[in-house]
Amino acid sequence: MLPERPAGKAAGLRFACLASRGFTLIELTVVLLLVGILAVAVAPRFANRAVFDERGFVDQVRAAIQFARKSAVAQRRNVCVAVTGGGLSITRAQAVGPSAACTVALVDPATGGAFAPNAPAGVSLSPAVSLVFDALGRLASPDATTAITVSGLDTSTVTIERETGHVH
């Protein structure tokens, strides 16, 4: 709320000065300095998109393996995930049973095509392995856990528990 306007010419000038206050030169300088520091520290991180692509691919691999496990449980069939250096592909068994081979490509609900994420440039998966989830969502592997390493600018590991099929 503005103060009441006093009477007289001098009072009017004083009131005009109170109403037209702005930022001081020091405040503007400090703000510009902080914006400059943030630009120098943060801008290079946004310029290198490869880090974002790699992290996104790690999340995509984790989600694809979880999708394969859930599909095995929902369809009561074996679902296989073939991990290669450049990506992975997911197939399911046409017949029901523990020894049924995976031959039918699993469909990506978002695109309607085969569910096969590919690694971006400079990113690779290792080791090349075939994961088989049974109808109970368990991983048919002799190891207690299976680890898939995603390598690029940074290295991340996706781990699958054998008995539960839990992906983390």
MIMARSE-869432 format. One line per 3 residues: number of its first residue (from 1); for each residue x, y, z of N, C-alpha, C. Coordinates in Angstrom, 3 decimals. Each point is the difference from the previous one (the first is absolute). Layout:
NUM	X Y Z X Y Z X Y Z  ...
***
This chain:
1	0.843 -1.157 0.000 -0.843 1.157 0.000 0.898 1.233 0.000  -0.271 0.953 -0.917 0.789 1.219 -0.112 -0.427 0.989 1.066  0.980 0.768 0.498 -0.370 1.021 0.994 -0.827 1.104 -0.657
4	-0.761 0.687 0.821 -0.808 1.101 -0.526 0.907 1.092 -0.520  -0.446 0.678 -1.038 0.793 1.050 -0.624 -0.089 1.274 0.846  1.162 0.457 0.503 -0.023 1.229 0.779 -0.214 1.217 -0.901
7	-0.436 1.103 0.585 -0.263 1.226 -0.756 1.290 0.763 -0.229  0.073 0.775 -1.059 1.143 0.858 -0.272 0.894 -0.559 -1.085  0.796 0.890 -0.631 0.858 -0.384 -1.122 1.142 -0.908 0.445
10	0.693 0.326 1.102 1.121 -0.794 0.490 -0.470 -1.387 0.435  -1.142 -0.037 0.601 -0.533 -1.299 0.423 -0.331 -0.857 -1.206  -0.443 0.624 -1.074 -0.317 -0.746 -1.223 1.231 -0.613 -0.621
13	1.139 0.698 0.037 1.245 -0.543 -0.525 0.477 -1.185 0.836  -0.124 0.149 1.316 0.408 -1.102 0.880 -0.870 -1.231 -0.244  -1.289 0.208 -0.199 -0.906 -1.114 -0.280 0.350 -0.662 -1.335
16	0.358 0.783 -1.009 0.376 -0.539 -1.306 1.259 -0.857 0.114  0.953 0.396 0.841 1.221 -0.786 0.184 -0.300 -1.327 0.681  -0.918 0.014 0.961 -0.366 -1.243 0.678 -0.705 -0.963 -0.954
19	-0.829 0.520 -0.880 -0.784 -0.854 -0.879 0.812 -0.554 -1.161  1.143 0.609 -0.359 0.756 -0.443 -1.172 1.306 -0.687 0.375  0.033 -0.693 1.100 1.200 -0.725 0.379 0.171 -1.229 -0.886
22	1.254 -0.364 -0.269 0.314 -1.174 -0.812 1.153 -0.751 0.626  0.687 -0.783 -0.810 1.156 -0.742 0.486 1.215 0.909 0.013  0.873 -0.218 0.971 1.238 0.766 0.044 1.019 -0.640 -0.927
25	1.038 0.730 -0.306 1.053 -0.516 -0.867 0.679 -1.216 0.631  0.155 -0.009 1.297 0.620 -1.138 0.697 -0.880 -1.244 -0.129  -1.305 0.138 0.184 -0.908 -1.148 -0.126 0.039 -0.579 -1.411
28	-0.022 0.861 -1.000 0.060 -0.474 -1.385 1.326 -0.696 -0.297  1.093 0.535 0.526 1.316 -0.603 -0.214 0.076 -1.384 0.644  -0.506 -0.144 1.202 0.025 -1.296 0.696 -0.832 -1.025 -0.761
31	-1.174 0.396 -0.484 -0.851 -0.929 -0.751 0.685 -0.431 -1.289  0.587 0.939 -0.724 0.711 -0.356 -1.235 1.201 -0.889 0.276  0.689 0.230 1.103 1.128 -0.842 0.376 -0.466 -1.434 0.287
34	-1.081 -0.153 0.742 -0.526 -1.340 0.298 -0.467 -0.710 -1.271  -0.664 0.711 -0.901 -0.440 -0.605 -1.260 1.204 -0.432 -0.823  1.054 0.794 -0.003 1.222 -0.358 -0.718 0.659 -1.244 0.558
37	0.071 -0.099 1.312 0.603 -1.181 0.638 -0.823 -1.244 -0.326  -1.318 0.083 0.090 -0.846 -1.142 -0.342 0.157 -0.394 -1.464  0.093 0.970 -0.880 0.159 -0.303 -1.426 1.308 -0.731 -0.266
40	1.072 0.406 0.670 1.294 -0.647 -0.198 -0.009 -1.414 0.587  -0.651 -0.205 1.123 0.015 -1.302 0.670 -0.997 -0.985 -0.597  -1.156 0.463 -0.457 -1.079 -0.901 -0.409 -0.073 -0.188 -1.512
43	0.307 1.008 -0.776 -0.160 -0.078 -1.451 0.764 -1.162 -0.636  1.248 -0.299 0.381 0.683 -1.142 -0.631 -0.696 -1.338 0.237  -0.690 -0.129 1.108 -0.704 -1.263 0.262 -1.164 -0.197 -0.955
46	-0.660 1.084 -0.385 -1.116 -0.106 -0.925 0.479 -0.126 -1.440  1.197 0.454 -0.280 0.517 -0.068 -1.362 0.354 -1.431 -0.392  0.422 -0.834 0.962 0.378 -1.374 -0.284 -1.203 -0.911 0.201
49	-0.680 -0.292 -1.063 -1.224 -0.791 0.058 0.280 -1.494 0.182  1.216 -0.427 -0.257 0.339 -1.421 0.082 -0.243 -0.566 1.394  0.242 0.789 1.036 -0.219 -0.464 1.373 -1.488 -0.273 0.229
52	-0.857 0.886 -0.506 -1.443 -0.184 0.147 -0.474 -1.219 -0.793  0.535 -0.173 -1.222 -0.378 -1.149 -0.817 0.402 -1.314 0.669  1.197 -0.019 0.581 0.477 -1.211 0.670 -0.855 -0.337 1.217
55	-0.297 0.994 0.808 -0.824 -0.245 1.196 -1.402 -0.455 -0.392  -0.524 0.609 -1.055 -1.309 -0.413 -0.502 0.009 -1.431 -0.497  1.104 -0.420 -0.641 0.090 -1.372 -0.492 0.088 -1.002 1.152
58	0.701 0.366 1.072 0.064 -0.886 1.185 -1.414 -0.214 0.543  -0.759 1.079 0.112 -1.380 -0.116 0.476 -0.854 -0.815 -0.971  0.251 0.150 -1.292 -0.750 -0.751 -1.007 0.318 -1.497 0.074
61	1.260 -0.342 0.237 0.381 -1.416 0.156 -0.680 -0.593 1.230  0.042 0.736 1.102 -0.635 -0.473 1.238 -1.506 -0.208 -0.214  -0.648 0.961 -0.652 -1.444 -0.102 -0.247 -0.326 -1.140 -0.955
64	0.837 -0.224 -1.005 -0.240 -1.082 -0.956 0.095 -1.366 0.672  0.963 -0.162 0.892 0.142 -1.283 0.700 -1.168 -0.208 0.961  -0.438 1.065 0.673 -1.170 -0.113 0.870 -1.251 -0.331 -0.823
67	-0.122 0.600 -1.174 -1.128 -0.285 -0.887 0.014 -1.466 -0.438  1.176 -0.532 -0.295 0.112 -1.408 -0.389 -0.440 -0.913 1.141  0.434 0.303 1.206 -0.383 -0.808 1.163 -1.509 0.035 0.220
70	-0.577 1.202 -0.051 -1.444 0.127 0.216 -0.795 -0.672 -1.116  0.517 0.044 -1.214 -0.669 -0.674 -1.114 0.032 -1.514 0.181  1.100 -0.521 0.526 0.096 -1.441 0.248 -1.054 -0.438 1.016
73	-0.177 0.782 1.037 -0.991 -0.335 1.020 -1.414 0.142 -0.566  -0.266 1.094 -0.710 -1.346 0.261 -0.512 -0.420 -1.016 -1.061  0.936 -0.391 -0.855 -0.339 -0.921 -1.092 0.258 -1.463 0.355
76	0.584 -0.234 1.184 0.299 -1.361 0.475 0.852 -0.768 -0.999  0.979 0.697 -0.572 0.909 -0.602 -0.988 1.413 0.489 0.258  0.958 -0.710 -0.549 1.380 0.468 0.064 0.144 1.262 -0.846
79	0.741 0.952 0.532 0.345 1.208 -0.749 1.517 0.141 0.062  0.611 0.221 -1.160 1.454 0.075 -0.097 0.453 1.419 -0.327  1.095 0.400 0.610 0.635 1.286 -0.281 1.409 -0.309 -0.505
82	0.263 0.336 -1.264 1.328 -0.206 -0.580 0.771 1.308 0.094  1.058 -0.002 0.804 0.821 1.189 0.196 1.208 -0.121 -0.918  0.198 1.019 -0.846 1.177 0.065 -0.870 0.739 1.295 0.311
85	1.118 0.198 -0.634 0.780 1.208 0.245 -0.722 1.273 -0.397  -0.899 -0.076 -0.993 -0.665 1.189 -0.505 -1.435 0.179 0.440  -0.511 -0.864 0.840 -1.382 0.149 0.448 -0.546 -1.315 0.520
88	-1.313 -0.111 0.013 -0.619 -1.246 0.431 -1.302 -0.208 -0.751  -0.413 -1.246 -0.052 -1.272 -0.337 -0.638 -0.754 -0.964 0.903  -1.327 0.085 -0.058 -0.839 -0.812 0.874 -0.914 -0.863 -0.856
91	-0.016 -1.304 0.291 -0.878 -0.943 -0.681 -0.706 -0.851 1.032  -1.084 -0.648 -0.417 -0.722 -0.879 0.917 -0.233 -1.349 -0.669  -0.287 -0.980 0.835 -0.287 -1.334 -0.506 -1.431 -0.047 -0.517
94	-0.193 -0.748 -1.075 -1.345 -0.139 -0.543 -0.795 -1.035 0.793  0.691 -1.017 0.492 -0.661 -1.057 0.761 0.244 0.203 1.494  -0.870 -0.601 0.797 0.132 0.051 1.452 0.875 -1.171 0.434
97	0.869 0.242 0.963 0.840 -1.063 0.523 1.385 0.507 0.302  0.667 -0.661 0.931 1.312 0.493 0.417 1.086 -0.147 -1.054  -0.159 -0.912 -0.948 1.047 -0.202 -1.004 -0.340 0.647 -1.343
100	-1.070 0.786 -0.058 -0.405 0.627 -1.268 1.013 1.068 -0.405  0.330 0.024 -1.289 0.979 0.950 -0.525 -0.683 1.331 -0.342  0.724 1.054 0.185 -0.524 1.342 -0.299 0.181 0.289 -1.489
103	-1.108 0.179 -0.708 0.078 0.238 -1.439 -0.824 1.194 -0.460  -0.940 0.480 0.809 -0.907 1.077 -0.404 0.484 1.315 0.607  0.205 1.009 -0.852 0.455 1.299 0.495 -1.089 0.649 0.850
106	0.402 0.545 1.128 -0.927 0.706 0.873 -0.253 1.392 -0.572  -1.232 0.453 0.038 -0.380 1.275 -0.605 0.084 1.117 1.026  0.593 1.121 -0.417 0.070 1.186 0.835 -1.364 0.664 -0.009
109	-0.657 0.147 1.164 -1.337 0.587 0.017 -0.025 1.448 -0.488  1.097 0.714 0.136 0.026 1.412 -0.401 0.086 0.163 -1.516  0.801 -0.847 -0.658 0.221 0.175 -1.441 -0.716 -1.033 -0.853
112	-0.335 -1.140 0.563 -0.622 -1.070 -0.770 1.010 -0.860 -0.743  1.284 0.354 0.068 1.063 -0.776 -0.639 0.655 -0.937 0.990  1.046 -0.673 -0.451 0.739 -0.919 0.862 0.672 0.779 1.122
115	0.000 -0.577 1.184 0.587 0.644 1.172 1.490 -0.303 -0.003  0.806 0.916 -0.543 1.434 -0.219 -0.117 0.748 1.322 0.106  0.250 0.501 1.218 0.738 1.256 0.144 1.452 -0.142 -0.451
118	0.488 0.994 -0.739 1.383 0.013 -0.469 0.795 1.044 0.763  1.270 -0.309 0.231 0.874 0.898 0.748 0.341 1.233 -0.833  0.063 1.180 0.635 0.442 1.191 -0.723 1.486 -0.091 -0.320
121	0.486 0.901 -0.831 1.408 -0.002 -0.405 0.908 0.127 1.227  1.039 -0.830 0.041 0.960 0.054 1.094 -0.393 -0.788 1.235  -1.127 -0.710 -0.042 -0.474 -0.773 1.154 -0.064 -1.469 -0.394
124	0.437 -0.884 0.878 -0.050 -1.439 -0.291 -0.453 -0.779 1.228  -0.511 -1.208 -0.264 -0.446 -0.910 1.060 0.949 -1.188 0.069  0.231 -0.493 1.193 0.790 -1.214 0.152 -0.435 -0.703 1.281
127	0.092 -1.269 0.097 0.391 -0.957 -1.025 -1.169 -0.307 -0.922  0.304 -0.580 -1.154 -1.052 -0.470 -0.898 -0.580 -1.263 0.630  -1.271 0.070 0.363 -0.619 -1.088 0.745 -1.462 -0.124 -0.414
130	-0.547 -1.184 0.209 -1.421 -0.217 -0.246 -0.670 -0.284 1.341  -0.955 0.846 0.362 -0.740 -0.172 1.249 -1.343 -0.632 -0.321  -0.409 -0.984 0.789 -1.290 -0.657 -0.192 -0.787 0.104 1.297
133	-1.172 0.642 -0.085 -0.905 0.079 1.138 -1.072 -1.064 -0.179  -0.261 -0.777 1.071 -1.039 -1.023 -0.093 -1.357 0.600 0.362  -1.023 -0.828 0.025 -1.369 0.463 0.237 -0.208 0.568 1.402
136	0.910 -0.272 0.914 -0.089 0.559 1.345 0.851 1.256 0.164  0.629 0.451 -1.080 0.817 1.204 0.040 1.407 -0.221 0.502  0.377 -1.274 0.160 1.353 -0.309 0.459 0.961 -0.017 -1.173
139	1.240 0.281 0.274 1.040 -0.013 -1.012 0.599 -1.396 -0.077  -0.055 -0.601 -1.158 0.559 -1.339 -0.192 1.496 0.138 -0.263  0.746 0.114 1.080 1.443 0.188 -0.097 0.649 -0.744 1.148
142	1.172 -0.585 -0.233 0.647 -0.700 1.110 0.553 0.950 1.060  0.264 1.251 -0.366 0.540 0.967 0.960 -1.104 0.545 0.893  0.377 0.410 1.200 -0.970 0.595 0.920 -0.504 1.335 -0.535
145	0.890 0.776 -0.592 -0.390 1.265 -0.613 0.717 0.124 -1.338  -0.578 0.769 -0.888 0.622 0.291 -1.282 0.161 1.505 -0.088  1.172 0.438 -0.405 0.274 1.431 -0.106 0.316 0.354 -1.443
148	-0.626 1.069 -0.480 0.264 0.514 -1.339 0.624 1.379 0.182  1.140 0.205 -0.620 0.715 1.266 0.120 -0.254 0.853 -1.229  -0.407 1.246 0.231 -0.193 0.970 -1.068 1.186 0.949 0.067
151	0.831 -0.012 -1.050 1.226 0.801 -0.010 -0.077 1.097 -1.040  0.538 1.133 0.355 0.070 1.156 -0.887 0.860 1.029 0.687  -0.495 1.215 0.148 0.725 1.020 0.755 0.035 -0.362 1.480
154	-1.022 -0.700 0.445 -0.107 -0.457 1.376 -0.356 -1.481 -0.058  0.227 -0.739 1.049 -0.330 -1.421 0.024 -1.095 -0.237 1.023  -1.080 -0.661 -0.442 -1.112 -0.342 0.880 -0.251 -1.493 -0.095
157	-0.555 -0.558 1.058 -0.289 -1.433 0.025 -1.476 -0.229 0.277  -0.597 -0.885 -0.798 -1.382 -0.436 0.209 0.086 -1.426 0.521  -0.549 -0.235 1.184 0.092 -1.314 0.641 -1.369 -0.663 0.024
160	-0.038 -1.303 -0.342 -1.239 -0.779 0.012 0.176 -1.151 0.988  -0.891 -0.059 0.988 0.027 -1.081 0.991 -0.586 -1.267 -0.617  0.642 -1.136 0.237 -0.416 -1.258 -0.626 -1.344 -0.501 0.526
163	-0.169 -0.065 1.295 -1.178 -0.628 0.584 -1.258 0.833 -0.145  0.102 1.309 0.039 -1.178 0.862 -0.063 -0.150 0.706 -1.336  1.082 0.118 -0.758 -0.029 0.745 -1.250 0.031 1.496 0.212
166	0.220 0.433 1.233 0.018 1.432 0.307 1.150 0.668 -0.742  -0.291 1.146 -0.631 0.990 0.748 -0.764 0.335 1.281 0.755  1.292 0.219 0.228 0.429 1.253 0.648 1.363 0.400 -0.488
***
